[in-house]
C-alpha cells in the first residue's frame, strides 16, 4: 500500500506533480510564513533570495542572501521563519524521475549534510539562468521537456558540489562523529515506510551495531558522546515520528502500521506508542 500525502504545497497541483514526476515553479515573496511541518515524498531543490530559517532533520539551518537548497523527503523538515524573502525558484521531483542513482545519492541529499549552498553574485546569475530555463521549458510544449529538465537538475547538483565540495560539507572531526553520521544515515534511509509488506528491519541498537560491524556498547557510547542522546532514544524518536505521520496522513489500519514498523503484534505497538507519547494510536489519530 503506497503512502498518500494529504498536505499540499502552496501553488502546486499535487496530482499533476505525481503524474509527471516533476514540477518547476516560481517562489512568491513571503513574510512571516507560518511553520509548515509535513511529510512529502518528493525531492526538492531551489534558488532562494532572502533571510529564512528551516528545521532540517532537527537542525536549524539559516539561509541569508542568495542560496541553493536541497531537500530529501526522508528527512523531516519545515520552514520555521521567513523574513524579507524576495522570491526565487523551486524544482520538485519524484525519486523515479531521476534516472541516475548517483544524483539521488548526492551528498547534497544525504542525511547529515548541509542542505544549503550560499552563492556569490556570479554564481547567482548562472543558477538563475538555469532555473529560468527550466521554468520556460516546463511551461512549453517541448516533447522532451522531462529529459531536458533532468539534465538541468544534474547541472545544478554538479555545480553546487563544485561550489561546495562534499568533503567540506560535513567534516568529521573524529571516528565517533563519522560512526554517528553513518548510524543516522542508516536510520533515516529506512523511511518513509511504503507498505507493511516490507517492515522495518533495523529497530534496536544491536541491529544497527551488527549492520555497521561494531560492538553495540561502542555504538551506544559514541552516539551518546556526539548527540547527547542514547541510540535507543534516537531510534524510538524516529519510529514514533513515522508512526505519527502514518496515523495522520494515511488510511492504514493501526495493525498495518504496527507491522510496517516491525512490531510482531499490534498490541506491542499500542503499548510502545502509549508509553512514548502518552496516548494510544487510535486516540492520536482522532485528534
N, C-alpha and C positions, 0 to 999 in steps of 0.2 A: 504494500500500500504506500503510495507516494505521499509525501508531506504536502499539505496545502497551506499556503500562506494567506492570511486574511488581511494583513496590513497592506496598505497601498503606499506607493512612492508618489509624492505630490507631482502632478503634471505628467505622469507616466501611465499609459494604458497597459495594465499588467497582463491582460490576455494577449495583447499584441506582442508584448515582450516575450512571453512564453512560446508563442507560435514561431516568431522569427529567431529567437535566441539571442537577440542583441537590440540595443536601443541607444541612440545618441540624442542628447538634448542640451539645451542651454540652461544654466542655473540662473534663476532670477535673484536679484538683490534681496536680502532679507535682514531684518534687525530683530534681535531678541527672540530668535526662533526657540520654541519650547523644546525640551529634551524629548527625543523620539527614540525609544528603545525598541528594537524589533529584530526579528529573525527573518533573514531574507536569503533565499537560495540563489543569489546571483553575485558574481564578481563585479566590482565597480572600480573605475579609475576616473580621475577628474583633474581639472585645472581650476583652481580657485584663487581669488584675489580678495584679501581682507584679513580680518582677525577673528579666529574662532578656536574653540577647544572641543575636541572629541574624546569620548571614552572608548578606547580600543583595547579590548581584552582585559579590562580592568585597569588600564593605564591611561592617564590623562595626557593627551598629546596636543600641544599648541601649534596652530598654524598662523603665522604672521607674514604679511606681504603676499607674494605670489608663490604658489607651490603646487606640485603634483601630489595627489593622494591615491592610495591603493587600498581597497577593502576586500578582505577574504570573508565570504559568507559564513565560514566555520568559526569565526571569531566574533563573539558578542560585541556590538558597537552601537554607539549612539552619539548624536550631536548634543553636547552639553550646553554650549553657549555660542552664540553667533553675534558678533558686534562689527558693524561697519563693513559687512561683506558687500563687495561690489559686483559679485557675479562670477561667471565662469562657464565651464562646460563639463559634462559628465558622459561617460560611456559605460553602459551596464550590459553584461553578457552572461550567458549560462556557461557552466563548465563544459558542456558538449560543444558549444560554439567554437571554442579554441581547439583546433585540431592538434596543436603542438603541445605535448605534455610538459616540455621544458619550460614553456611560458607560464603554465599553471603552477609549476613548482618553483617559479622565480622567487628569489629572496624577498622581493617586494610584496609577495602574497603570503609569505610564511609566518607562522606563529612566532612572536618574539621580536620580529624585525620592525624597525620604524616605518610606518606606512606613509610618511610624509617626506617629500624631497623638495627643499627650497630651491627657487630658481632666481638667477640674476636677470638683468634686462634682456641680454641677448638670448638666453635660454627661454625666457618667457615668450619672446617674439616667435621663436622657432616652434615651440609647443602650441602656441595659439594658432599658428598656421595649420598644424596637423589636425587639431580639434575642429577648426572651421571647415577643413576639407572633409573630415568625417561627417560633420553635420550636413554639409552640402550633398554629399553622396547619399547619406541616409534619406534625405528628403527628395532625391531624384529617382528616376525610373530606370536607372542603370541596372541591367540584369545580373551583373556580377558584383553588386554592392557588398555582399557578405564577404567575398574574397578580399576586396579592397580594404574593407574596414578591419578584417583580420590582420592584414599587412600593416595598417596604421597602428593597431594595438601593439603589435610586435615592435614597431619602430619606437613607440612611446616607451615601452618597457625597457628596450635595449639602451635608448638614450638616457633614461633615468638611472639605469645601472652604470652607465659610463660617467654620469654626473656624480653619482653617489655609489661607488662600488660596494658590492655585497660584503666584502671583507671589512668595511669601515662602518657598516650599519649597526651591527651589534658586536662590539669587540668583547670576546670572552676573557675576563680577567684571569681566570684560572680554570682548572679542570672541574671544579664544583659548579661554576657558572655554566660551563658547557654541558655538563650532565643534566643540570636543571633545565636548560633550554631544550635538550633532547627529550626529557620527560614531558615537558609542557607541550612540545610539538606533537609528540606521540599521543598525548591525551586529547588534544584538540582535533587531530586527524580522524578520530573516531566519530566525529559529529559533522553535520546533523545526521540523526538516525533516519534512514529511509524506509525501513519496514521491519516488522517483528520476525521476518524470515531470516534476517541477518543480525542477530542480537549482539550486543556489546561484548567484546571479547576480553578486554582488559579492565578489570573493576577493582583490583586490590593492589596495594603497594608491591606485593610479591609478584603479581602478574607483570607489572611494569619492570621490576628488577630482573626478572627472568628474560624478558624481551630485550632489555638493554645490556644483558650479560654482566650484571654487577650484583653484589650481595645486597639484600634488602635493607640491612642495617646501614650500609654505606649510602644507599639512595636516600633513605629517610634522613640521615644526618646532613647530607649536602643540600637537600631541598629545604630543610628547615633553616639551614645556615643562610641560604641565598634569599629565600622568600619570607622567612619568619613564620611560615605555616607548615604543618605536617603534610606528608604526602597523602595520607588518607583524607585529610581535610580538603585538600585541593581536588582530589578525585570526587569526593562527596559533593562539593560545591558545584562542580561541572555536571554531575549526574542530575542533581536537583534542578539546575538551570535548564537542562534538556527536558526533564520531566515537566517542568512548568510550561515550557514552550509547547510541548506536545499537548498538554492539557488545555492550554489556552487557544492554540491555533490549529488543532486537528480534530477530527471526529473519531479518532481511535478510541476504543474502549479502554478502560483502566487496565484490564487484563492484557490487551495488546501492547500497551505502553510498558507494563511490567516486564513482559517477555522481551520486548525490544531492548530494554535497558539491562538485560541479563539476569533478571530475577526469576528463579525457578517457579515460584508460586506468587500470584497476585497479593496474597496476604503478607508475604515478606516485603513486597514493595510498599504496601499500605503502611506497615509499621515503620519502615525506613523513612518514608516521606513524612509521616506524622512526627517522628522523633526529631527530624531536622527542620521542619517548618512549623510545627505546632498545629497543623490541620491535616485532614485526610485528603487524598487526591480528589475525591468527589466534591468535598466542601470547597476546595480551592477552585475547581472548575466552575462552580456555581457563582463565584464572586464576580 
